[in-house]
Amino acid sequence: MVTTIAVACGLGFMHASADDVTNVIPRTDEFNISKVNPLQYTYVHESLSHLGGWQGAAYAAAIPNDAKGTDPKTGNSYVSEWMPDPGLEYFIWQAAFADKYKTAESFFANFSKNDLKDLESLYSEMGPQNAGTDSNPKPSQYYMALMGMNSLEGLQYATNLKQINLDPNAAVSAAAFGTGTKNGNSWDISALKNLNQLQSVMIQMFSINDVSALANKPNLTNLSLTYNQIADLSPLATNKGNKGLNLKTGFNHQHISFGTGYFAGQCRYGCSNVVYDSVLYHQGSGIRQFTGQGV
């Protein structure tokens, strides 16, 4: 039941009369997106220049597909120049190439863009995320890499990728952060833009706010982006004719930060969190009653 309905109108909001609402949910100050913890500082997206050995997109694209080891020009690992997010590096290694490269040293010495050409599926398995037991879960390095990575940059070389499923282990999140609905940092999925073999994309409980990379995917038949920060789904209209793809599901519980909101009526119920059509909007600066005074 929607308890408080906020509708954008001009420069402010219209607020339902307090006498008209039912099943009131009291306001709380809790929200699972932290503004303090470095993990999940989600509304500030830094450029890739602060990651790894990133020298820029042009430099990364020019690295030969078979380049391995250390770049003599920079002294950086080639891998870190075209896949600059260390969280993604570790996750890719453990999730898909741990059998081929037994150690991190072997991975960084031998992994190249060519390795990704044969990758068809990338999954975040639940088991490896837990370094403890079922009754006493603890985050593993695999889990922290999954949660901490910001960008999928470098995955564009997986030209035969058909399935990607990134989903944090809720039990581990609850043990590590006190909530099973803790979102990971990953927000940049632009690397998926030209991966037109994609059939299934399930990236849940992260920080995505731009879905344009998933436009024009002729083979996409399964899509779930729940618990992200998506306000604009219009790029996905290019896929509405895809057989079997249901664009009416898979987008609930989006977290969207607004500035201060102003309401014409009294604000006595749930004024910090406004629930509208199963989407949780968080007012980062709170909501104040509009008094007609200049602001």
N, C-alpha and C positions, 0 to 999 in steps of 0.2 A: 504494500500500500504506500503510495507516495504521500509523504507527510508534509513536506514543504516544497512548493513548486515555485521556482524562480525562472522568470521569462525575461530575456533581454529585450529592452525597449528603449530605443534612442540611446541616451548616454547613461542610463541607469537600469534599474530593474523594477518590475512590478511584483509585489508580494501578496500572496493570498491572505485574506483576512484571518486573524487568529480564530475567529468564531466559526470559520468554514472548514478548518482542518480537523482530522480525526487521527486516532492511533499515533499520537505525538511521540516522537523519539527525542529525548533530552540531548542537548548539545554535549559533546565530549571534546577534550583537548587532544585526544590520541589520533594519530594517523600513521600508517605504516611506512610512509616515505620520510626518511630522516633528513633533516636539514643540517645535522651536526655530524653524524657518522660519515666518514669519507666514502664508504660504500653506500651507494644510493643517494648521492647528492645530485639528484637527477635532473634538475632544471638548469644546470650549468653544464653545457657540453663543450669541453675543450677541444681544440684542434688536434689533429694527429701528430703535430710537431712535438708534443710533449711525450710521445710514446716511443719507446725503443730507439731504433736507428733511422727513423723516418726522415728521408731526404726530399720528400715531395712525390706527388703522383707521377709526374713525368719520369723522374729518376727510377721509381719503382717499376713502372711499365717497361722501361728500357732494359731492365735486368733480364738476361737470357733465361729461357725456360729451364735450362739444365745447369744454371749457375749454382754451385755448392760451396759451403764453407764460408770463408771470410773475404769480404770485398777489399782488395788491396788499396783502393782509392780512399776508403773511409776508415778501415779497420773494424767495421761493423760486420756482424753476421749478415749474409745475404737474406736469410729468412726474415730477420728483423727489419730489413729495408723494404720488403714488399708485403710483410705481414707484421706491422709494427706493434700490435697490441700483445703484450706478454701473456695476458690471460688467455687470449685466443690461441696463441702458439702452444701453450701448455695443454689446453683443452683439445686442440686438434691432434696433438701428439698422442695423448692418452686415449682419446675417444676413437681414433681411426688408424693410428700408425704405431702404436706401442709394440705390436708384434713384429713389425719390420725394423723398428729402431728401438733397441732394448734400453738404451740410456739416453738422457738428455744430450750428452756430448755427441752421441752418434746421430741423434736427430738433427742438431744444429750443424753438424759437419756434412751431412749427406742429403738433407731434405731440400727439395727444389720445387718449383712450380709444376714440373712434370708429374710429381707425385699426386697432385690434386686432380689430374685429368681423369684418373680412374675412380675417383670418389663419387659414389652414387647416393650414399645415405650418411647423414651425420646426426647422431642421436646423443642426448645426454642421458645415460643410463642412471637409474636411481641408486643401484647398489654402490657403485664407485664413489658416489657423493658422500657416503656415510663411512667415516673412519672408526665409528664405534659399533654398537650393537643395536638391534631393533628396539630394545628397552632403554638404551642409553645412547642415542645417536650423537655423533660428533662430526663437525665439518672436516672433510678431507681436502687436500690440495686441489683435487679435481673439482670439488664443489666451489671452493674459493676462486678458482680460475674462471669457472662458469659465471659466478656471480659478479666478479670483479671486472671482467672484460667490458670494454666500451664499444668496440667497433669490430665488424666482420670484414674489415679491409683485408684483402688477400684471398678471400674465398671466391672472388670472381674468376680465379683460375681453375676452379672446380667446374669446368664447363659441362660435365655430364651429371651434375648433382640433380637428383630427382626428389629427395626428401631431406628436410631439415626439421629436427624436433629438439628445441631447447626448453627445458622445464625443470626448475629447481625442485629438489626434494623437500617437501613441506615439513616433514618431521625434523630434518636437519636444520631447516630455517628456524623452526620453533625453538630448537635447542640452542642455536647460535645467536638468534636475534630476538627471541621472545615472541615471535609471531610466525605462523606458517605461511603467511601471505607477504613475506619480505620480497621486494622486487630487486632484481639484479640491475647492474649499471648499463647493460648493453642498449644503446639507442641508435647506433649507426648501422643500418642494414643496406646501405647503398651498394655494397658489393654484389647484391642479388639482382641488380638491375638487368643485366644481360644474360642471366642464367635461365634461358627459356625452356629448359628441360624440366624445370621444377613442377612437380605434381602435388606435393604436400608441404605446406609451411605451417609449422606450429611453434610459435615463439611466445611463450606465456610467462607472465610474471617478470617482465623486464621494463624498459623505459623508452620504448619506441614511440615517436610522435610523428614520424613521416613515413607513409606507406607507399610513396610514389615508386619505389624500387620494385614493387610487386605489381605494377601496372603492365598490361599487355603480356600476360603469361598464358599462352594458348593451351598449355597442358595442365594448368593448375586446377585441381578438382577438390582440394581439401585445404582449408585455411582457418587457423585459430590464432588470434592475437589478443586473448583476454588478459586483463590486468596489465595494461601498458598505459600510454599517455596520448592516445589517438583521439583527436577532435575532428579530423577531416578524412573521411573515407572515400571521397569523390574519385581519387585515382583508380580505385578498384572497380569503378563502373566499366572499365575497359575489359573486365573479365566476366561481366554478367551473363554473357552468352556461353560460357564454358559449361559443357555438359557435366552435370552432377555437382557443380559448385553452388553452395548455398551461402550467399552473402548476407543473409539475415541473422546468422548466428556466428559466434566466435569472436565477438567484440565487446562483451559485457565487462563491467568493472574497469572502466578507463579512469585514470587519475589525471585531472587537468587543473593546473594552478592558475587562479585568477588573481588580480590585484584586489584592493578593497572594493567591496560591493556596497551600494547604498539602496536602501529600501524605503518606499514611501510610507509603509505602515509600521506597526510595532513588530519588533523581531524578538519573540520570546521563546521560540522553539528551534532547536537544532541550528543555531545561527552560524556555527563554524563549518559544519558539513551539511551540504544540501543534497538530498537524494532525489534524483530525477530519472525515472525510467531505467532503473537498475544501474545507473552510472553515478559514481561518486565524484563530485566536484569539490575540491578543497580550496577554501579561501585562505590563502597564505597570510593575509593581513587582517583577517576577520571581516565581519560585516557590521556596518554601523547604520543606524537609522538616518535617513535623509531628512535634514531639518530645513532645507531651503537656503541655508547659508552657503556662501562661496567656499570652495575647497581648493 
